[in-house]
Amino acid sequence: MKKFNPQHCIIVFVKAPLEGLVKTRLAGCLGARGALLLYRALAADVLGAVCAMDCQVRVFYYPANHQDIVRGWLGDHIALYVQQGADLGQRMHHALCCTAADGFERIVLIGSDIPGIDEQILKSAFSALETSPAVLGPAKDGGYYLVGFRSGSIFPQAFDAIDWGCSDVFEQTMKRFEEKGQTPAVLPVLSDIDTPEDLRVLAVQLAGGGGFQGRLLHTRDVLGQMKIV
């Protein structure tokens, strides 16, 4: 039986796998169905890496009225929670606070569609939280793909009045930490897959190895079926 670290928890944010709800910027080149298949594949690969860790995993889904769809997608072995809040920042803050209230001391929250998230990145995040109050993983597009806290260091201003979706979300968030007097650890920059160019770069990386050897099996399969890889 796998032994879990009772102090560590990974939160994964997902959207219900519905056409027109996920990867909408890729629908123009993949179609709504293709964008959905890609999202499901990316999420499966991320969850595979997460579930290999020695810690508890919680999946927070959105929108709230699609629990049956998410449960049918992910199965009965995943702990499901609904995202609550008026915007992404409020939903992340709520998920972190609820998880901290349940006794977890080190909490890492990630998205479900960043191909570079692997066990090494997650281990680095938890290692950073041994000496830093928080950790951020910057994304190439100016956002971030990971945020983590020690339970006593979570503060709402880190998520307030952020222009979500803009190219300086990471910069705005770092400023909130500076104003709070906290210095988060910073992980390597990773790319998300939101645009046709992002997809092209990923396809080239997969075709040539690109540091993904033995990984992203679901994503490779879907892109192969689409003849992108």
Backbone bond lengths (Angstrom), bond angles and torsions (degrees), N, CA, C in turn:
res aa  C-N    CA-C-N  psi(-1)  N-CA   C-N-CA  omega(-1)  CA-C   N-CA-C  phi
1 M - - - 1.470 - - 1.530 109.50 -
2 K 1.330 116.15 136.74 1.450 120.33 -178.60 1.519 111.18 -71.02
3 K 1.341 116.44 135.03 1.454 121.80 179.81 1.521 109.60 -96.35
4 F 1.326 116.14 128.19 1.452 120.92 -176.76 1.523 110.99 -104.27
5 N 1.329 115.05 144.31 1.453 121.09 172.02 1.522 107.77 -74.59
6 P 1.334 119.31 115.28 1.462 120.66 -174.83 1.528 113.91 -71.82
7 Q 1.339 116.81 -10.58 1.461 119.67 -178.53 1.523 113.31 -95.28
8 H 1.317 117.42 -14.04 1.463 121.91 -173.84 1.529 111.12 -107.63
9 C 1.325 115.80 139.56 1.467 120.79 175.82 1.522 109.51 -143.32
10 I 1.313 115.72 138.66 1.464 122.16 173.21 1.523 108.24 -109.28
11 I 1.316 115.52 127.08 1.465 122.82 174.35 1.527 107.85 -102.01
12 V 1.320 116.23 129.96 1.465 121.12 175.82 1.526 107.84 -115.85
13 F 1.323 115.56 124.54 1.459 120.88 175.79 1.533 108.97 -90.84
14 V 1.337 116.42 128.52 1.458 120.95 176.46 1.527 109.81 -130.39
15 K 1.308 114.79 159.28 1.458 121.89 168.05 1.525 108.08 -105.55
16 A 1.311 115.54 151.02 1.460 119.09 174.98 1.527 108.85 -58.52
17 P 1.327 118.20 134.79 1.470 121.57 -176.41 1.524 111.41 -76.90
18 L 1.310 115.16 83.88 1.461 121.89 -178.16 1.523 109.90 -128.00
19 E 1.305 116.59 139.21 1.462 120.37 176.13 1.523 109.72 -59.32
20 G 1.325 115.54 134.43 1.452 120.83 179.68 1.511 114.01 88.58
21 L 1.330 117.98 -7.93 1.461 121.34 179.88 1.524 111.76 -104.81
22 V 1.330 117.23 -28.87 1.466 121.11 -174.34 1.525 110.54 -118.35
23 K 1.343 114.35 145.22 1.464 121.93 175.89 1.530 112.05 49.19
24 T 1.317 115.69 46.42 1.462 120.25 -174.39 1.528 112.75 -65.74
25 R 1.336 117.18 -29.11 1.467 119.50 -179.69 1.530 112.26 -72.99
26 L 1.335 116.00 -13.21 1.459 119.57 177.69 1.527 112.57 -97.79
27 A 1.328 115.90 -5.95 1.463 118.92 -177.50 1.524 112.16 -63.27
28 G 1.336 116.58 -28.46 1.456 119.68 -179.78 1.514 112.87 -63.08
29 C 1.345 117.48 -34.18 1.464 119.57 -179.00 1.524 112.72 -101.97
30 L 1.325 117.26 -23.31 1.467 120.27 -178.41 1.520 113.26 -107.00
31 G 1.335 116.75 -16.50 1.454 120.57 -168.98 1.511 109.75 80.96
32 A 1.325 117.01 159.77 1.466 120.33 -177.87 1.529 111.14 -61.92
33 R 1.331 116.73 -38.33 1.462 120.16 179.46 1.522 111.41 -67.16
34 G 1.327 116.71 -42.88 1.453 120.61 178.69 1.514 112.33 -64.21
35 A 1.345 116.18 -40.21 1.464 120.26 177.82 1.526 110.39 -62.49
36 L 1.326 116.69 -39.13 1.463 120.66 178.10 1.529 110.88 -65.43
37 L 1.314 117.42 -45.42 1.466 120.62 -179.79 1.522 111.06 -61.62
38 L 1.328 116.52 -39.40 1.460 120.09 178.25 1.523 110.45 -65.24
39 Y 1.327 117.02 -44.22 1.463 120.04 179.41 1.522 111.07 -59.48
40 R 1.314 116.88 -46.21 1.464 120.39 179.77 1.527 111.40 -61.05
41 A 1.323 116.32 -38.60 1.465 120.03 -179.71 1.520 111.34 -68.56
42 L 1.337 116.99 -45.34 1.461 120.40 178.19 1.525 110.79 -60.15
43 A 1.327 115.93 -43.67 1.464 120.32 -179.75 1.524 111.37 -64.32
44 A 1.333 116.82 -39.89 1.462 120.30 178.66 1.521 111.12 -62.23
45 D 1.326 117.06 -39.30 1.462 120.17 179.47 1.527 111.52 -69.63
46 V 1.326 117.21 -41.16 1.469 120.06 177.43 1.529 110.33 -64.34
47 L 1.318 117.02 -45.29 1.466 120.06 -179.22 1.526 111.16 -65.36
48 G 1.319 116.81 -31.48 1.449 119.34 175.91 1.522 111.47 -62.19
49 A 1.331 116.68 -42.76 1.463 121.02 177.80 1.527 110.74 -66.68
50 V 1.324 116.08 -41.65 1.462 120.65 -178.26 1.527 110.85 -64.52
51 C 1.311 116.81 -45.42 1.464 120.15 -175.60 1.526 112.62 -71.94
52 A 1.333 117.34 -11.14 1.464 120.65 174.81 1.523 111.74 -81.64
53 M 1.334 117.45 -10.10 1.461 121.50 -179.07 1.530 110.66 -78.69
54 D 1.330 115.30 159.36 1.464 120.20 -179.08 1.522 111.24 -92.79
55 C 1.328 116.21 50.26 1.462 119.71 -179.62 1.520 109.62 -146.58
56 Q 1.307 115.07 168.17 1.452 120.73 178.38 1.528 110.26 -71.04
57 V 1.325 116.05 148.88 1.459 122.06 179.29 1.523 108.79 -125.48
58 R 1.321 115.53 132.93 1.463 121.21 174.72 1.524 108.44 -126.42
59 V 1.313 116.55 132.75 1.460 121.78 176.52 1.527 108.14 -106.57
60 F 1.325 115.59 122.48 1.463 122.25 175.22 1.522 107.83 -104.36
61 Y 1.332 116.64 123.62 1.464 120.58 -173.20 1.524 111.61 -111.35
62 Y 1.310 114.46 161.99 1.471 123.62 -179.44 1.532 107.56 -149.37
63 P 1.306 118.97 142.09 1.465 130.99 -4.45 1.537 112.22 -75.20
64 A 1.329 115.01 168.15 1.463 120.86 -171.80 1.518 113.64 -66.62
65 N 1.325 117.52 -27.06 1.466 119.74 -172.40 1.535 113.13 -88.04
66 H 1.330 117.46 15.37 1.468 119.58 -177.69 1.525 112.51 -121.31
67 Q 1.313 117.04 34.48 1.462 119.91 -179.41 1.533 111.62 -60.80
68 D 1.323 117.24 -42.77 1.465 119.69 -177.91 1.524 111.63 -61.59
69 I 1.327 116.57 -39.06 1.463 120.49 179.31 1.526 110.43 -66.59
70 V 1.335 116.26 -44.30 1.465 120.13 -179.22 1.527 110.10 -66.89
71 R 1.327 116.94 -41.47 1.457 120.34 179.07 1.532 110.90 -63.89
72 G 1.327 116.95 -41.64 1.450 119.82 177.56 1.513 112.58 -64.47
73 W 1.320 116.58 -30.11 1.461 122.54 178.69 1.529 111.73 -75.07
74 L 1.326 117.12 -48.52 1.467 121.30 -170.80 1.523 113.66 -93.65
75 G 1.331 117.68 -18.41 1.453 119.68 179.76 1.518 113.11 91.69
76 D 1.318 115.33 -179.96 1.467 120.91 -172.87 1.522 113.77 -88.67
77 H 1.323 118.34 -8.02 1.469 119.71 -174.34 1.522 112.79 -87.22
78 I 1.330 117.99 -7.85 1.462 122.38 -178.66 1.522 109.72 -96.10
79 A 1.343 116.26 134.39 1.473 121.13 175.22 1.524 109.02 -77.92
80 L 1.328 116.89 116.08 1.461 122.42 -175.61 1.516 111.76 -103.88
81 Y 1.326 115.38 139.33 1.460 123.00 175.97 1.523 107.37 -139.55
82 V 1.312 116.44 151.49 1.451 120.09 179.93 1.531 109.53 -91.01
83 Q 1.328 116.14 139.50 1.459 120.59 173.81 1.529 108.69 -72.00
84 Q 1.323 116.06 134.62 1.464 120.69 -177.64 1.522 109.78 -128.59
85 G 1.333 115.75 128.79 1.452 120.83 178.67 1.510 110.64 146.31
86 A 1.325 115.35 160.93 1.461 121.05 -175.15 1.519 113.16 -78.42
87 D 1.334 117.81 -23.59 1.455 120.68 177.78 1.524 108.75 -144.57
88 L 1.320 116.29 179.04 1.459 120.95 -176.18 1.521 111.24 -59.70
89 G 1.325 117.27 -41.06 1.458 120.00 -179.41 1.513 112.45 -61.18
90 Q 1.319 116.64 -46.65 1.461 120.18 178.68 1.519 111.35 -63.44
91 R 1.328 116.53 -36.70 1.460 119.32 -179.52 1.531 111.29 -68.49
92 M 1.326 116.98 -39.43 1.462 119.48 177.15 1.521 111.26 -66.83
93 H 1.313 116.90 -44.17 1.463 120.64 179.80 1.522 110.75 -60.99
94 H 1.320 117.14 -43.10 1.459 121.67 179.09 1.528 110.79 -61.70
95 A 1.322 117.17 -45.78 1.466 120.66 -178.56 1.526 111.30 -63.30
96 L 1.316 117.09 -42.38 1.463 121.27 179.14 1.524 111.09 -64.41
97 C 1.336 116.13 -44.77 1.475 119.90 -177.97 1.524 111.47 -66.75
98 C 1.329 117.35 -41.17 1.468 120.31 178.66 1.522 110.69 -62.54
99 T 1.313 116.44 -40.83 1.459 120.53 -179.17 1.523 110.86 -69.29
100 A 1.336 117.02 -39.61 1.462 120.35 176.22 1.523 110.89 -64.04
101 A 1.329 116.98 -38.08 1.469 120.75 -179.81 1.521 112.04 -64.79
102 D 1.334 116.73 -21.92 1.467 120.99 178.19 1.528 112.44 -86.58
103 G 1.337 116.52 5.72 1.452 120.03 171.29 1.516 117.05 102.79
104 F 1.325 118.33 1.54 1.461 119.99 179.10 1.528 109.77 -77.92
105 E 1.316 116.65 136.77 1.462 122.21 -175.40 1.526 113.08 -95.61
106 R 1.312 117.57 -29.74 1.464 122.79 -179.90 1.525 107.29 -127.10
107 I 1.329 116.12 119.60 1.464 120.73 -172.97 1.525 109.12 -128.94
108 V 1.322 115.56 130.12 1.460 122.20 178.83 1.525 107.98 -122.24
109 L 1.332 116.22 130.94 1.466 122.43 179.80 1.523 108.50 -116.68
110 I 1.339 115.98 131.54 1.461 120.91 -179.38 1.524 110.27 -134.21
111 G 1.331 114.73 163.20 1.450 120.80 169.07 1.511 110.06 -83.91
112 S 1.315 116.22 176.09 1.468 120.50 -173.21 1.519 113.51 -108.47
113 D 1.336 117.94 7.97 1.464 118.30 -171.41 1.528 113.09 -136.32
114 I 1.338 116.82 31.46 1.463 121.54 177.54 1.526 108.03 -105.82
115 P 1.324 119.17 108.29 1.464 120.11 -173.40 1.525 113.93 -63.51
116 G 1.344 118.06 -23.55 1.452 120.21 -177.88 1.512 114.91 -79.59
117 I 1.326 118.20 -7.86 1.463 119.92 178.64 1.521 109.07 -72.09
118 D 1.320 115.57 120.66 1.454 120.78 178.50 1.529 109.26 -140.45
119 E 1.316 116.55 -176.00 1.456 120.02 -177.69 1.526 111.76 -61.30
120 Q 1.337 117.00 -36.09 1.455 119.49 -178.38 1.520 111.67 -65.35
121 I 1.331 116.98 -42.69 1.470 120.55 177.59 1.528 110.16 -61.70
122 L 1.329 116.63 -44.10 1.465 120.49 -178.00 1.523 110.89 -66.90
123 K 1.326 117.17 -40.88 1.463 119.94 176.99 1.522 110.60 -63.50
124 S 1.322 117.07 -39.09 1.462 120.84 178.25 1.522 111.10 -63.29
125 A 1.332 116.45 -38.12 1.465 120.32 178.98 1.524 111.00 -63.25
126 F 1.322 117.02 -46.61 1.457 119.52 179.94 1.534 111.23 -68.24
127 S 1.316 117.39 -36.03 1.465 120.15 176.64 1.531 110.24 -62.71
128 A 1.337 116.98 -39.83 1.460 120.88 179.52 1.521 111.33 -62.51
129 L 1.331 116.45 -34.45 1.464 120.34 -178.18 1.530 112.37 -73.51
130 E 1.308 117.99 -7.81 1.463 119.74 174.14 1.528 110.84 -72.43
131 T 1.333 117.24 -27.01 1.463 120.71 -176.56 1.521 113.85 -122.76
132 S 1.327 117.80 -12.19 1.474 121.63 -179.17 1.523 109.88 -121.32
133 P 1.338 117.23 151.23 1.466 119.33 -179.99 1.514 113.52 -71.52
134 A 1.342 116.38 -21.81 1.465 120.23 -176.19 1.517 108.87 -155.19
135 V 1.324 115.30 167.36 1.459 121.45 178.40 1.519 108.58 -145.37
136 L 1.340 115.66 142.49 1.462 121.88 178.00 1.526 109.41 -129.58
137 G 1.333 115.59 142.75 1.453 122.22 173.87 1.511 109.19 -112.80
138 P 1.316 119.45 103.11 1.469 120.82 -176.92 1.527 112.39 -71.84
139 A 1.319 115.10 141.30 1.464 121.44 176.30 1.523 109.73 -97.68
140 K 1.313 115.93 153.09 1.457 120.91 -176.17 1.526 111.94 -61.40
141 D 1.343 117.50 -27.23 1.463 120.41 -177.35 1.523 113.14 -83.47
142 G 1.339 117.41 3.85 1.464 120.64 178.01 1.508 114.57 101.14
143 G 1.326 117.09 -6.07 1.465 120.70 175.03 1.513 110.54 -93.41
144 Y 1.317 115.89 -153.25 1.463 119.12 172.09 1.515 109.53 -142.70
145 Y 1.342 114.56 148.79 1.460 120.91 -176.63 1.512 112.36 -102.22
146 L 1.325 117.62 -10.52 1.462 122.18 -177.14 1.513 109.49 -149.52
147 V 1.313 115.89 138.86 1.460 121.49 170.06 1.518 107.24 -139.16
148 G 1.315 115.77 135.94 1.457 119.54 -179.37 1.518 110.60 -140.59
149 F 1.317 115.00 153.92 1.463 120.61 -178.49 1.520 110.50 -141.72
150 R 1.324 115.60 152.34 1.447 119.91 155.41 1.523 106.20 -71.80
151 S 1.302 116.90 147.81 1.462 119.69 -171.17 1.526 112.82 -58.63
152 G 1.324 117.81 -35.96 1.457 120.05 -177.20 1.510 114.66 -82.15
153 S 1.327 117.38 -1.00 1.465 121.35 -175.57 1.520 113.60 -106.53
154 I 1.326 118.52 -2.34 1.466 121.54 -179.65 1.526 109.49 -66.48
155 F 1.321 116.98 130.94 1.469 119.75 177.70 1.528 109.32 -140.19
156 P 1.330 117.48 140.94 1.471 120.75 -171.83 1.519 114.13 -66.45
157 Q 1.337 117.35 -27.95 1.465 119.22 -176.72 1.524 112.94 -63.42
158 A 1.340 116.87 -19.76 1.463 119.57 177.97 1.519 111.26 -63.74
159 F 1.332 116.88 -19.11 1.465 121.60 -174.69 1.523 112.77 -119.86
160 D 1.325 117.48 -1.34 1.463 121.36 -176.27 1.523 111.67 -87.23
161 A 1.330 115.79 140.54 1.473 122.69 172.87 1.525 112.35 55.36
162 I 1.328 116.36 36.45 1.463 121.62 173.93 1.523 108.50 -94.72
163 D 1.328 116.95 135.89 1.463 120.84 179.26 1.530 109.02 -83.23
164 W 1.339 115.43 78.80 1.467 120.59 -176.13 1.522 110.51 -58.77
165 G 1.320 115.39 134.17 1.452 120.83 -179.56 1.516 113.46 96.19
166 C 1.342 117.43 -10.76 1.459 120.18 177.90 1.533 110.38 -85.44
167 S 1.310 115.87 172.39 1.459 120.95 -173.62 1.521 114.01 -85.62
168 D 1.341 117.89 2.41 1.462 119.31 -179.62 1.526 112.14 -126.70
169 V 1.327 116.42 29.85 1.470 120.25 179.39 1.529 110.78 -60.57
170 F 1.318 116.88 -44.28 1.467 119.71 178.76 1.527 110.61 -61.13
171 E 1.319 116.94 -44.43 1.461 121.23 179.96 1.527 111.16 -62.58
172 Q 1.336 116.84 -43.86 1.463 120.12 177.99 1.529 110.95 -61.19
173 T 1.334 115.46 -41.47 1.465 119.99 -178.01 1.526 111.03 -67.29
174 M 1.319 117.35 -41.41 1.462 120.39 177.25 1.534 110.67 -60.77
175 K 1.318 116.29 -34.84 1.463 119.53 177.65 1.524 110.89 -66.03
176 R 1.350 117.19 -37.95 1.471 120.29 177.37 1.529 110.58 -62.36
177 F 1.330 116.12 -39.26 1.466 119.43 177.26 1.522 110.92 -65.23
178 E 1.319 116.10 -41.35 1.469 120.28 179.13 1.529 110.15 -61.05
179 E 1.326 116.30 -43.89 1.465 120.32 179.41 1.525 111.51 -64.07
180 K 1.325 116.95 -30.68 1.460 121.94 179.30 1.522 111.61 -80.63
181 G 1.322 116.95 -15.03 1.450 120.39 -177.43 1.512 113.35 84.03
182 Q 1.339 116.59 19.76 1.456 121.74 177.26 1.531 109.90 -108.48
183 T 1.312 115.49 147.89 1.465 121.10 175.69 1.521 108.53 -120.67
184 P 1.325 117.83 104.17 1.465 119.54 179.90 1.520 111.88 -76.83
185 A 1.307 116.58 150.36 1.455 120.67 168.62 1.529 108.08 -71.40
186 V 1.320 116.14 151.64 1.469 121.22 -177.92 1.529 109.58 -123.52
187 L 1.314 115.98 126.96 1.460 122.93 -179.77 1.530 110.61 -88.44
188 P 1.326 118.09 173.10 1.474 119.94 176.67 1.522 112.37 -61.57
189 V 1.315 115.48 152.03 1.461 122.13 176.81 1.526 109.53 -72.06
190 L 1.343 115.92 133.92 1.460 121.64 174.79 1.528 109.83 -123.97
191 S 1.319 115.57 159.32 1.463 120.91 179.49 1.517 110.58 -100.38
192 D 1.328 115.85 139.17 1.458 119.14 169.78 1.522 108.43 -96.39
193 I 1.321 116.01 175.03 1.470 120.60 -175.50 1.521 107.85 -121.35
194 D 1.344 114.96 89.52 1.456 120.15 -177.10 1.523 113.85 -120.01
195 T 1.321 117.13 -21.58 1.459 121.01 -174.31 1.526 110.37 -123.31
196 P 1.324 117.49 162.44 1.472 119.71 175.82 1.525 112.72 -56.24
197 E 1.335 117.81 -35.39 1.462 120.12 178.38 1.526 111.06 -67.43
198 D 1.340 117.16 -40.56 1.470 120.02 174.96 1.521 110.41 -57.39
199 L 1.325 115.75 -43.08 1.463 120.67 -178.89 1.524 110.93 -65.91
200 R 1.325 116.68 -40.64 1.465 120.28 179.09 1.522 110.70 -61.66
201 V 1.326 116.26 -45.18 1.472 120.64 -179.65 1.526 110.07 -62.35
202 L 1.337 116.84 -43.21 1.466 119.77 179.02 1.525 110.53 -62.06
203 A 1.327 117.27 -42.69 1.459 120.55 -179.47 1.527 111.00 -61.24
204 V 1.328 116.82 -40.76 1.464 121.01 178.03 1.522 110.26 -64.74
205 Q 1.346 116.63 -42.72 1.462 120.36 179.59 1.530 111.11 -62.49
206 L 1.315 116.10 -43.46 1.464 119.32 -179.91 1.514 111.47 -65.97
207 A 1.315 116.80 -38.77 1.456 120.43 -179.76 1.524 111.57 -66.08
208 G 1.360 115.68 -31.07 1.453 119.07 -176.62 1.505 114.32 -104.52
209 G 1.299 118.52 8.30 1.471 122.26 -175.83 1.507 110.07 99.48
210 G 1.332 117.38 -68.16 1.465 123.60 171.57 1.507 115.84 57.11
211 G 1.332 118.31 25.13 1.452 119.77 179.71 1.507 114.40 81.57
212 F 1.340 116.94 4.05 1.459 120.74 -178.02 1.527 112.05 -107.23
213 Q 1.332 117.26 23.04 1.458 120.14 -176.43 1.530 110.81 -56.48
214 G 1.335 114.52 128.65 1.456 119.55 177.66 1.512 114.34 74.28
215 R 1.323 117.84 6.44 1.462 121.96 -178.05 1.529 110.36 -122.77
216 L 1.323 114.46 174.19 1.472 122.19 176.53 1.522 111.88 56.43
217 L 1.323 116.02 41.24 1.467 119.48 -176.78 1.521 112.12 -64.56
218 H 1.337 117.10 -39.50 1.468 119.67 179.08 1.529 110.85 -67.05
219 T 1.324 116.01 -41.95 1.458 119.87 -179.49 1.521 110.78 -66.84
220 R 1.326 117.51 -41.19 1.460 120.90 176.71 1.531 110.71 -58.06
221 D 1.321 115.52 -43.91 1.454 120.40 -177.03 1.524 111.34 -63.34
222 V 1.342 116.26 -45.86 1.456 120.15 -178.04 1.532 110.70 -66.56
223 L 1.329 117.05 -45.06 1.453 119.17 179.51 1.526 110.98 -65.74
224 G 1.325 117.04 -32.40 1.462 120.25 175.95 1.516 111.42 -65.56
225 Q 1.335 116.52 -41.94 1.469 120.15 177.85 1.531 111.08 -62.45
226 M 1.347 115.54 -33.37 1.466 120.04 178.64 1.519 112.45 -83.71
227 K 1.356 114.73 -2.93 1.462 121.75 -179.07 1.524 111.25 62.24
228 I 1.339 115.39 33.88 1.471 120.76 175.16 1.521 109.74 -91.95
229 V 1.350 116.56 -31.20 1.469 120.59 176.12 1.526 108.11 -102.89
